[in-house]
Amino acid sequence: MTQRYILLDGGMGRELERMGAPFKQPEWSALALMEAPDSVYQAHINFIESGAEVITTNAYAVIPYHIGEERFNSDGRALIKLSAQLARKAANTCEPPIKVAGCIPPLFGSYMPERFSAADAKALLLPFIEEQEQYVDFWLIETISSIEEAVLIHTLLDENTDKPIWMAFTITAKEESDGDKNPLATLRSHEPIKDAVQALIVQTNPPEAILYNCCQPEEVELALKTTNELLKAADMAHIKTGAYSNAFTKVKKRRLPSNQGVNALRKEMTPRIYLSFAKKWRKQGASIIGGCCGIGPEHIQALKKGLK
């Protein structure tokens, strides 16, 4: 019998852009929190009306890398709290309320494992826990690029909260591998996914879900296959798996830093095409599916109608 799946929301930043809300770099989706919080609430509603069963707080860009050290120190906690309040308010429009995932972003910027600082991580992480905890149902650690980052953030969360934890890795596309022949799915750090999964399942309290996000949908199928085979072999198949990829165009070299410029989106990534990828993920055992950057309410609606 096929396991029922959980439908996540899509990409907040590009939905805000589509709506005409304040949206630019380096603040990304945090700018709307600062200047037009009602638009963040409406974006949540748009995804809920498309069928999302989980919405994620818009805290992703509330980090010094996007809003600056000074702004983070003065307003970071208030913005993180506001993101959680807006998500909870939107979730409560449903009866019963849908779930709210508390976003734990890559604390030093997306896709750049070399920027991760274990010494500085706790000070950045605690505001996300303390300001969101009363509003969220569980934690979603997003766009994680290395094993070191994953294990440390998971450990800090586990030590400071009792809520369930989901972990989402971002993986390297073949076009970004500088020509290296690598048949195995790897993190942005080029560490094999099998090593990342192994590092998580030996934790005292492993995450309840291991996901793949903000990556090319073409890369997800192998990642899920690898992950589910490892979980089954380790007698850990109760850990859920899934994906929510993006619609960024393919590139051969690393993009601009993730707080500069706005990446182009793939015009061919229609709701129908995205659904076709999601169906492949389901066949590999995915039970949690949604979308990231460039995956809008129309894509989530297609998943709602087309997935079983």
C-alpha positions as CSV (number, residue, x, y, z in Angstrom):
1,M,0.0,0.0,0.0
2,T,1.4,3.4,-1.0
3,Q,2.1,5.7,2.0
4,R,0.1,8.9,2.1
5,Y,2.2,11.9,1.2
6,I,2.3,15.4,2.9
7,L,2.1,18.4,0.6
8,L,4.3,21.3,1.4
9,D,4.0,24.9,0.1
10,G,6.2,26.4,-2.6
11,G,8.8,29.2,-2.8
12,M,8.0,32.3,-0.8
13,G,10.4,34.7,-2.4
14,R,9.3,34.3,-6.0
15,E,5.6,34.3,-5.0
16,L,6.2,37.6,-3.3
17,E,7.8,38.9,-6.4
18,R,4.9,37.6,-8.6
19,M,2.5,39.4,-6.3
20,G,4.4,42.7,-6.7
21,A,5.5,42.8,-3.0
22,P,8.9,44.3,-2.1
23,F,11.5,41.9,-3.3
24,K,15.2,42.4,-4.2
25,Q,18.6,41.4,-3.1
26,P,20.3,41.3,-0.7
27,E,17.2,41.2,1.6
28,W,15.3,38.7,-0.6
29,S,12.1,37.6,1.0
30,A,12.9,39.4,4.3
31,L,12.2,42.7,2.6
32,A,8.5,42.0,2.5
33,L,8.6,41.2,6.2
34,M,10.1,44.7,6.8
35,E,8.0,46.7,4.4
36,A,4.8,44.8,3.6
37,P,4.1,42.0,6.1
38,D,0.5,41.7,4.9
39,S,1.9,40.4,1.6
40,V,3.7,37.6,3.4
41,Y,0.4,36.6,5.0
42,Q,-1.3,36.6,1.6
43,A,1.4,34.5,0.1
44,H,0.8,31.9,2.8
45,I,-2.9,32.0,2.0
46,N,-2.2,31.6,-1.7
47,F,-0.3,28.3,-1.0
48,I,-3.0,27.1,1.5
49,E,-5.7,27.7,-1.1
50,S,-3.6,25.7,-3.6
51,G,-3.7,22.7,-1.3
52,A,-0.6,23.0,0.9
53,E,-0.9,21.0,4.2
54,V,2.3,22.6,5.7
55,I,3.5,26.2,5.3
56,T,6.9,27.3,6.3
57,T,7.7,30.6,8.1
58,N,9.2,33.3,6.0
59,A,12.4,33.5,8.2
60,Y,14.8,32.2,5.5
61,A,16.5,35.5,4.7
62,V,16.5,36.9,8.2
63,I,20.2,36.3,8.6
64,P,23.2,38.7,8.6
65,Y,24.2,37.5,5.1
66,H,21.0,39.0,3.7
67,I,19.9,41.8,6.0
68,G,23.3,42.8,7.4
69,E,24.9,42.4,10.8
70,E,23.5,45.7,12.2
71,R,19.9,45.0,11.0
72,F,20.1,41.5,12.3
73,N,21.3,42.6,15.8
74,S,18.6,45.4,16.0
75,D,15.6,43.8,14.3
76,G,16.4,40.2,13.7
77,R,14.4,38.7,16.6
78,A,11.4,40.8,15.8
79,L,11.4,39.9,12.2
80,I,11.8,36.2,12.9
81,K,8.9,36.3,15.4
82,L,6.8,38.2,12.9
83,S,7.4,35.5,10.3
84,A,6.2,32.9,12.7
85,Q,3.1,34.9,13.7
86,L,2.1,35.5,10.1
87,A,2.4,31.8,9.3
88,R,0.4,30.8,12.3
89,K,-2.3,33.3,11.5
90,A,-2.6,32.0,8.0
91,A,-2.6,28.3,9.2
92,N,-5.4,29.1,11.7
93,T,-7.7,30.1,8.9
94,C,-8.1,26.4,8.2
95,E,-10.3,24.1,10.3
96,P,-8.5,22.2,11.7
97,P,-5.4,24.4,11.4
98,I,-2.7,23.2,9.0
99,K,0.9,22.6,10.2
100,V,3.5,25.4,10.4
101,A,7.2,24.5,9.9
102,G,9.6,26.8,11.6
103,C,12.3,27.7,9.1
104,I,15.9,27.2,10.2
105,P,17.8,28.6,7.2
106,P,21.5,28.1,6.2
107,L,22.8,30.6,8.7
108,F,25.7,31.8,6.6
109,G,24.1,31.9,3.2
110,S,22.8,29.3,0.6
111,Y,25.1,26.9,-1.3
112,M,28.3,28.0,0.3
113,P,29.5,25.3,2.8
114,E,32.9,27.0,3.0
115,R,31.2,30.0,4.9
116,F,29.8,27.8,7.7
117,S,31.3,28.7,11.1
118,A,30.7,26.2,13.9
119,A,31.9,28.8,16.4
120,D,29.3,31.4,15.4
121,A,26.3,29.1,14.6
122,K,24.7,28.9,18.1
123,A,24.5,32.7,18.5
124,L,22.7,32.9,15.1
125,L,20.5,29.9,15.7
126,L,19.0,30.6,19.1
127,P,16.9,33.6,17.9
128,F,15.2,31.3,15.4
129,I,14.3,28.8,18.1
130,E,13.3,31.2,20.8
131,E,11.2,33.6,18.6
132,Q,9.4,30.9,16.6
133,E,8.9,28.0,19.1
134,Q,5.5,29.0,20.4
135,Y,4.0,29.4,16.9
136,V,5.4,26.3,15.0
137,D,4.6,22.6,15.0
138,F,8.1,21.4,14.0
139,W,11.4,22.6,12.7
140,L,12.5,22.5,9.0
141,I,16.3,22.9,8.6
142,E,16.6,24.1,5.0
143,T,19.2,24.1,2.2
144,I,22.0,22.5,4.1
145,S,25.2,22.1,2.2
146,S,27.5,20.0,4.3
147,I,27.6,17.3,6.9
148,E,29.3,19.5,9.4
149,E,26.5,22.1,9.1
150,A,23.8,19.4,9.3
151,V,25.1,17.6,12.3
152,L,25.8,20.8,14.3
153,I,22.5,22.5,13.6
154,H,20.6,19.3,14.3
155,T,22.5,18.8,17.6
156,L,21.8,22.4,18.7
157,L,18.1,22.1,17.9
158,D,17.8,18.8,19.7
159,E,19.5,20.3,22.8
160,N,17.3,23.4,22.8
161,T,13.8,22.3,21.8
162,D,11.5,19.3,22.0
163,K,9.8,19.8,18.7
164,P,10.3,17.4,15.8
165,I,13.0,18.1,13.3
166,W,13.1,17.7,9.5
167,M,16.4,18.1,7.7
168,A,16.6,19.3,4.1
169,F,19.9,19.1,2.1
170,T,20.7,20.9,-1.1
171,I,22.6,18.9,-3.7
172,T,24.9,19.7,-6.5
173,A,23.7,19.5,-10.1
174,K,25.8,17.8,-12.7
175,E,26.1,21.1,-14.6
176,E,27.8,22.7,-11.5
177,S,30.3,19.9,-10.9
178,D,33.1,21.5,-13.0
179,G,33.2,18.5,-15.2
180,D,34.0,16.0,-12.4
181,K,32.6,12.6,-13.2
182,N,30.5,11.9,-10.1
183,P,27.7,9.3,-10.5
184,L,26.8,9.6,-6.9
185,A,24.5,12.3,-5.5
186,T,26.5,14.8,-3.5
187,L,25.9,17.8,-1.2
188,R,27.1,21.2,-2.3
189,S,30.3,20.3,-0.2
190,H,30.7,17.4,-2.7
191,E,30.3,15.0,0.2
192,P,28.3,11.9,-0.8
193,I,24.7,11.8,0.3
194,K,25.2,8.4,1.8
195,D,27.7,9.8,4.2
196,A,25.3,12.7,5.1
197,V,22.4,10.3,5.8
198,Q,24.7,8.0,7.9
199,A,25.8,11.0,10.0
200,L,22.2,11.8,10.8
201,I,20.8,8.4,11.6
202,V,23.5,7.7,14.2
203,Q,22.4,10.8,16.2
204,T,20.7,10.2,19.6
205,N,17.5,11.6,18.2
206,P,17.6,11.4,14.4
207,P,15.4,13.8,12.4
208,E,11.9,12.6,11.6
209,A,12.4,13.4,7.9
210,I,15.3,13.7,5.4
211,L,14.5,15.9,2.4
212,Y,16.2,17.5,-0.6
213,N,15.5,21.1,-1.5
214,C,16.5,24.1,-3.6
215,C,18.2,21.9,-6.2
216,Q,17.5,20.8,-9.7
217,P,14.5,18.4,-9.8
218,E,16.5,16.1,-12.1
219,E,19.0,15.4,-9.2
220,V,16.4,14.4,-6.6
221,E,15.4,10.9,-7.8
222,L,18.9,9.4,-7.3
223,A,19.2,11.2,-3.9
224,L,15.9,9.7,-2.7
225,K,16.9,6.3,-4.0
226,T,20.2,6.4,-2.2
227,T,18.6,7.7,1.0
228,N,15.7,5.2,1.2
229,E,18.1,2.3,0.5
230,L,20.3,3.3,3.3
231,L,17.4,3.9,5.7
232,K,16.0,0.5,4.9
233,A,19.3,-1.2,5.4
234,A,19.8,0.5,8.8
235,D,16.3,-0.5,9.9
236,M,15.4,3.2,9.9
237,A,12.7,3.2,7.3
238,H,10.3,5.0,9.7
239,I,12.2,8.2,8.8
240,K,10.3,10.0,6.1
241,T,11.9,11.2,2.9
242,G,10.9,13.8,0.3
243,A,11.8,16.8,-1.8
244,Y,10.9,20.3,-2.7
245,S,13.2,21.5,-5.6
246,N,13.5,24.8,-7.4
247,A,12.9,26.0,-10.9
248,F,16.3,27.8,-11.4
249,T,17.9,27.5,-14.8
250,K,20.8,25.1,-15.2
251,V,24.3,26.6,-15.0
252,K,27.7,25.2,-15.6
253,K,29.5,27.2,-13.0
254,R,28.6,28.5,-9.6
255,R,26.1,31.3,-9.6
256,L,26.5,34.7,-8.2
257,P,26.6,34.7,-4.4
258,S,23.1,34.0,-3.1
259,N,22.6,37.6,-1.8
260,Q,23.4,39.1,-5.3
261,G,21.2,39.0,-8.3
262,V,18.0,37.1,-8.9
263,N,18.4,33.8,-10.7
264,A,16.5,33.2,-13.9
265,L,13.7,30.6,-13.8
266,R,13.2,27.7,-16.2
267,K,10.2,28.6,-18.5
268,E,9.7,24.9,-19.2
269,M,9.1,24.1,-15.5
270,T,5.4,24.2,-15.8
271,P,3.1,22.6,-13.2
272,R,2.6,19.6,-15.5
273,I,6.4,19.1,-15.8
274,Y,7.0,19.6,-12.1
275,L,4.3,17.0,-11.4
276,S,6.0,14.5,-13.6
277,F,9.2,14.8,-11.5
278,A,7.2,14.5,-8.2
279,K,5.6,11.3,-9.5
280,K,9.1,9.9,-9.9
281,W,10.0,10.9,-6.4
282,R,6.9,9.1,-5.1
283,K,8.1,6.0,-6.8
284,Q,11.4,6.3,-4.9
285,G,9.5,6.4,-1.6
286,A,9.0,10.2,-1.1
287,S,6.2,10.9,1.3
288,I,6.8,14.7,1.7
289,I,6.7,16.8,-1.5
290,G,6.5,20.6,-2.2
291,G,8.4,23.3,-4.0
292,C,11.2,25.8,-3.5
293,C,12.3,28.9,-5.5
294,G,10.1,29.5,-8.5
295,I,7.6,26.8,-7.6
296,G,4.3,28.7,-7.1
297,P,0.8,28.0,-6.0
298,E,-0.1,26.7,-9.5
299,H,2.5,24.0,-9.1
300,I,1.3,23.0,-5.6
301,Q,-2.3,22.8,-7.0
302,A,-1.0,20.5,-9.7
303,L,0.6,18.3,-7.1
304,K,-2.6,18.2,-5.0
305,K,-4.6,17.1,-8.0
306,G,-2.1,14.8,-9.6
307,L,-0.3,12.9,-6.8
308,K,-1.5,9.8,-5.1
